[in-house]
Amino acid sequence: MLDFNTDLYHFGLSQIPDQTIIANEETFGAHHYERIGVVIRQAQNCWLTDVNGKQYLDCLAAYSAANPGHHHPKIVSALTNALTGNYGSVISNVVYTDPLGVFLRKMAEFVPQLGPRFGENGNKVLPKNGGVESVETAIKMARYYGWKNKGIPDGKQEIIVFDNNFHGRMITVVSFSSTPKYRNGFGPLTPGFVSVPYNDLEQVKKAITPNTCGILVEPMQGEGGMRVPDDGFLKGLRYLADEHDLLLLFDEIQVGLGRSGKMFCFEHEDVVPDGLILGKALSGGLVPLSVFITSRELMDMAFNIGSDGSTFGGYPLACVAGIAALDVLKEEYLPERSAEQGRKLMDKLQDIAARSSHVKEVRGRGLFVGIEVKAGNAMTFCRQLLSLGVLANDSHGHTIRISPPLTITDEEMDYMVTRLDRVLTDA
Ligand SMILES: Cc1ncc(COP(=O)(O)O)c(C=O)c1O
């Protein structure tokens, strides 16, 4: 049994038995995620360790949050310094702090000029915690723009979204989810969204009305089955947004920051959005941090003193993690590594697919790869992979999601591929 006096702050390989940990969660926690049945005690770079010291190659990376690898030493050191130096704690938002100012500047300059049709005076950043909060910030801005600049009556603004989208779990974003279990029973739902098929520009065109103020899209869909749109889709959205004076908002929470083999997914089509949402890997997976970024003009148009805010949004500890994580992405060439390792992985997976009776399709970009299985039972394969020392999970039921930390080595990829080969080809 846990001795609360001596053990509470010494987790990792603690003495608490796995069964107690599982029982604690089941008894005292809400049923939200389906667990895969393993208790992880420690995480280091691409590897996860259980209580017996058994290691699992992390091919999920917390849905892209651990892009630089778990406990990256540079980010850990930034956080440790902040805590031991007494500048990590949340400070009341009525005062300035140096980590926030430095982070905002770094973040604003990290991204190319967004929404250039509104001006070329740089970007502004609004920091939050979990990703869904920044999605809502983007929605607020698009609605405000529709009201203030387009003259749409307040309450009538519409935003175009896409079937099988995933933008988080709060009321407004589940209101336009096409997955019934995310939505059912949680009404009244938030109106003002029109959902059309992903990758279908004709349907977007048809959905535009005089009340449309924006388009919110994932440049690649993660939870929606690891979907890469056809070349030209993002460009087409840009064209429609310009033609109809709509704000084009990209949710790159899962696919940005190197995951797709470019720093930002929009670089694959050379399309610049008006607003960009980032989260997950922004702190290297160590503390919650998300941002909404847009042009100076749009941010100043939409938000005034008192119209937005968050107690922990942009607090010092998150900011120092963000500053270090942005440095790591560049210093370690993580987007380039993702592109290179992703190419190698794709070749190996196509070879497996050609020999497998289970694989329907392999798709992806960089180290964001989906293996769709014919019987639609991706989790069956993920459970077999777990027993072989690989953590992966499904996307949309039918697709095995492979998204390891971007630091994965050739040897680690061989380890993963050997095991995928075994479960997918019965080799
Ligand atoms: C594309 C996308 N948007 C938003 C979210 C929500 O982020 P969070 O869970 O941090 O609120 C996610 C989470 O998986 C996501 O993948």
The ligand as an SDF file (V2000), in Angstrom:
LIG
                    3D

 16 16  0  0  0  0  0  0  0  0999 V2000
   -6.3060   18.4720  -34.4440 C   0  0  0  0  0  0  0  0  0  0  0  0
   -6.5990   18.5810  -32.9820 C   0  0  0  0  0  0  0  0  0  0  0  0
   -7.2110   19.6810  -32.5210 N   0  0  0  0  0  0  0  0  0  0  0  0
   -7.4900   19.8330  -31.2170 C   0  0  0  0  0  0  0  0  0  0  0  0
   -7.1840   18.8570  -30.2950 C   0  0  0  0  0  0  0  0  0  0  0  0
   -7.5180   19.0540  -28.8460 C   0  0  0  0  0  0  0  0  0  0  0  0
   -6.3850   19.2610  -28.1010 O   0  0  0  0  0  0  0  0  0  0  0  0
   -6.4250   19.0700  -26.4990 P   0  0  0  0  0  0  0  0  0  0  0  0
   -6.7300   17.6230  -26.2560 O   0  0  0  0  0  0  0  0  0  0  0  0
   -5.0670   19.4820  -26.0440 O   0  0  0  0  0  0  0  0  0  0  0  0
   -7.5030   19.9640  -26.0070 O   0  0  0  0  0  0  0  0  0  0  0  0
   -6.5590   17.6860  -30.7390 C   0  0  0  0  0  0  0  0  0  0  0  0
   -6.2380   16.6090  -29.7940 C   0  0  0  0  0  0  0  0  0  0  0  0
   -5.9560   15.4780  -30.1410 O   0  0  0  0  0  0  0  0  0  0  0  0
   -6.2720   17.5290  -32.1160 C   0  0  0  0  0  0  0  0  0  0  0  0
   -5.6740   16.4480  -32.5890 O   0  0  0  0  0  0  0  0  0  0  0  0
  1  2  1  0
  2  3  1  0
  2 15  2  0
  3  4  2  0
  4  5  1  0
  5  6  1  0
  5 12  2  0
  6  7  1  0
  7  8  1  0
  8  9  2  0
  8 10  1  0
  8 11  1  0
 12 13  1  0
 12 15  1  0
 13 14  2  0
 15 16  1  0
M  END
$$$$
